Amino acid sequence: MDVDRVRRMVVESLPELGFPKAEPNWETLLVSEGRPTGCRFEFDRVRAYWFASRDAVEFYRDDWVPLKKEVAGRRSEVREESAS
């Protein structure tokens, strides 16, 4: 599990979504049955969740509107209302 790699990708993706590039305000390792399964990254108006089992990152606004999904570096579902 390479959280540093994922954090860099998440931070680099923020401007594309209409948010300033920034370090996470906090991050939380996601654990299931005592094993790490991903990570949650929280920013001022956006959050990202990394799911290690499918190497996918999902981005949401702070009101839970989905913004974008990336699977192993491939983008999908980019929404235009991002920073509204």
The 8 nearest C-alpha neighbors of each residue, nearest first, counted from 0:
[[1, 2, 51, 37, 35, 36, 3, 4],
 [0, 2, 3, 4, 5, 6, 51, 37],
 [1, 3, 5, 4, 6, 0, 38, 37],
 [2, 4, 6, 1, 5, 7, 8, 0],
 [5, 3, 7, 2, 1, 6, 8, 9],
 [4, 6, 8, 2, 7, 3, 9, 1],
 [5, 7, 9, 3, 8, 4, 2, 10],
 [8, 6, 10, 4, 5, 9, 11, 3],
 [7, 9, 5, 11, 6, 10, 12, 4],
 [8, 10, 6, 12, 7, 11, 5, 13],
 [9, 11, 7, 12, 8, 13, 20, 6],
 [10, 12, 8, 9, 13, 7, 20, 14],
 [13, 11, 9, 10, 15, 14, 8, 16],
 [12, 14, 18, 16, 15, 20, 10, 11],
 [15, 13, 18, 17, 16, 19, 12, 20],
 [16, 14, 13, 12, 17, 18, 11, 19],
 [17, 15, 13, 14, 81, 18, 12, 82],
 [18, 16, 14, 82, 15, 81, 13, 19],
 [17, 19, 14, 13, 16, 82, 20, 15],
 [20, 18, 14, 21, 13, 17, 16, 10],
 [19, 21, 13, 10, 14, 18, 11, 22],
 [22, 20, 19, 10, 23, 42, 13, 24],
 [21, 23, 24, 10, 20, 42, 25, 6],
 [24, 22, 42, 25, 41, 40, 21, 26],
 [25, 23, 42, 41, 22, 26, 43, 40],
 [26, 24, 23, 41, 40, 27, 42, 39],
 [25, 27, 40, 39, 41, 23, 28, 38],
 [26, 28, 39, 38, 29, 40, 25, 41],
 [27, 29, 38, 37, 30, 39, 35, 26],
 [30, 28, 37, 38, 36, 35, 27, 39],
 [31, 29, 35, 34, 36, 33, 28, 32],
 [30, 32, 34, 33, 36, 35, 29, 37],
 [31, 33, 34, 30, 35, 36, 29, 37],
 [32, 34, 31, 30, 35, 36, 29, 28],
 [33, 35, 30, 31, 32, 36, 29, 37],
 [36, 34, 30, 29, 37, 31, 28, 33],
 [35, 37, 30, 51, 29, 50, 34, 31],
 [38, 36, 50, 51, 29, 49, 35, 28],
 [37, 39, 28, 29, 49, 27, 48, 40],
 [38, 40, 48, 27, 26, 47, 49, 28],
 [41, 39, 26, 47, 46, 23, 25, 48],
 [42, 40, 46, 23, 25, 24, 26, 45],
 [41, 43, 23, 45, 24, 46, 44, 40],
 [42, 44, 45, 41, 24, 61, 46, 23],
 [45, 43, 61, 42, 60, 46, 18, 82],
 [44, 46, 60, 61, 42, 59, 43, 41],
 [47, 45, 41, 59, 40, 42, 58, 60],
 [46, 48, 58, 40, 57, 39, 59, 56],
 [47, 49, 39, 57, 56, 38, 40, 50],
 [48, 50, 56, 37, 38, 55, 51, 39],
 [49, 51, 37, 55, 54, 52, 53, 36],
 [50, 52, 54, 37, 36, 53, 49, 55],
 [53, 51, 50, 54, 36, 37, 55, 49],
 [52, 54, 55, 51, 50, 70, 71, 49],
 [55, 53, 51, 71, 50, 52, 70, 49],
 [56, 54, 70, 50, 53, 69, 49, 71],
 [57, 55, 49, 69, 48, 68, 50, 70],
 [56, 58, 68, 48, 47, 67, 69, 49],
 [57, 59, 47, 67, 66, 46, 65, 68],
 [60, 58, 65, 66, 63, 46, 64, 45],
 [59, 61, 45, 63, 64, 62, 44, 46],
 [60, 62, 44, 45, 63, 59, 46, 64],
 [61, 63, 60, 64, 59, 44, 45, 65],
 [64, 62, 60, 59, 61, 65, 46, 45],
 [63, 65, 60, 59, 62, 66, 61, 81],
 [66, 64, 59, 63, 58, 67, 60, 78],
 [67, 65, 78, 59, 58, 77, 81, 64],
 [68, 66, 77, 76, 58, 57, 75, 65],
 [67, 69, 57, 75, 56, 74, 76, 58],
 [70, 68, 74, 56, 73, 55, 72, 75],
 [69, 71, 55, 73, 72, 54, 56, 68],
 [70, 72, 54, 73, 55, 69, 53, 56],
 [71, 73, 70, 69, 74, 55, 8, 54],
 [74, 72, 70, 69, 71, 75, 68, 55],
 [75, 73, 69, 68, 72, 70, 76, 67],
 [74, 76, 68, 77, 67, 69, 73, 70],
 [75, 77, 67, 68, 78, 66, 74, 65],
 [78, 76, 67, 66, 75, 79, 68, 74],
 [77, 79, 66, 80, 81, 76, 67, 65],
 [78, 80, 81, 77, 16, 66, 82, 83],
 [81, 79, 83, 78, 82, 66, 16, 17],
 [82, 80, 79, 83, 16, 78, 17, 66],
 [83, 81, 17, 80, 18, 16, 60, 44],
 [82, 80, 81, 17, 79, 60, 44, 18]]
